[in-house]
Structure formats: structure tokens, C-alpha cells
Amino acid sequence: MAHVRPSYAAVVSEITAYLYESDPMKLKTPNEDEYEAEALSIVARFIENGVHLAKTDEEADTARVLAEHIVKHTFEFWFDLDEEHSAMIDFTMPSLVMFEILMLKFNRKVGV
């Protein structure tokens, strides 16, 4: 059976939903699409940087670090956070969850 590449929109949609549920910026908004721009940016940068291509545990470890960097800088950009305010937000868990969503969508299995 041929591997079917996931649609970009499906990955963005799932990450948008995750961000809405976890609400890392504590916006408490009823707008379920509130984090769509951030999700689009994150997925684009994940793919642009090959985060989804990790095949070994070592590559996955490197990709996770890169993912956290991407997520942190994306939120700094979209929410105009300076380093002081950015340091108050823990992006580790959202980064790991979004990394795992991307890997699962691309049917990549590496150690966690």
C-alpha cells in the first residue's frame, strides 16, 4: 500500500485545535480559530526545516529541540513578546505535542 502524504490543511487544523484547547497564551477566547495563524507559521517552519523527516532517535532529539525553538519564536513574533515575557512561558510541552502530531501525520515513528 502506498504511503499517502497528509494534507497540509489537516496538520494545520489539528495543531490549531491543540493550541485552542491548551491556550498557551491564556486568551480564553471562544474563537476556535484564534491560533490558526500561529499554527500555519509553525507547520510551515517545521516542514521548511525538515522536522518531519527525522528517522532515528538521534534525529528526533535534534528535531524536538528545533521544534521548541520554532514554537517559541513563532509566539514571540505573533504576540510581540520580548525576551523577558517570552521567558515566562514554557513552550516545551506545546512544542513536543506539535512535534508528535506532525510525526504521526507523516507516519514517522521514533522514540519519545
KAPEBEL-V496728 format. One line per field, one symbol per residue. ss: DSSP state (~ for helix, > for strand, _ for the rest). psi: psi as a letter, one per 30 degrees, with the letter a starting at -180 (. if undefined). burial: b if it has 24 or more other ideal C-beta (glycine too) atoms within 12 Angstrom, else e. A space follows every 10 residues. Layout:
BEGIN
ss->???
psi->???
burial->???
END
This chain:
BEGIN
ss->_______~~~ ~~~~~~~~~~ ~~________ _____~~~~~ ~~~~~~~~__ ~~~___~~~~ ~~~~~~~~~~ ~~~~~~~~__ __~~~~~___ _~~~~~~~~~ ~~~~~_____ __
psi->kkkkklkeee eeeeeeeeee efifghfhkf jfgegeeeee eeeeeeeegg effkfleeee eeeeeeeeee eeeeeeefgh kleeeeffkj geeeeeeeee eeeeeghkjl l.
burial->eeeeeeeeee bbebbbebbb ebebbeeeee eeebbbebbe bbbebbbeee bbebeeeeeb eebbebbbbb bbebbbebbe eeeeeeeebe beebbbbbbb bbbebbebeb ee
END
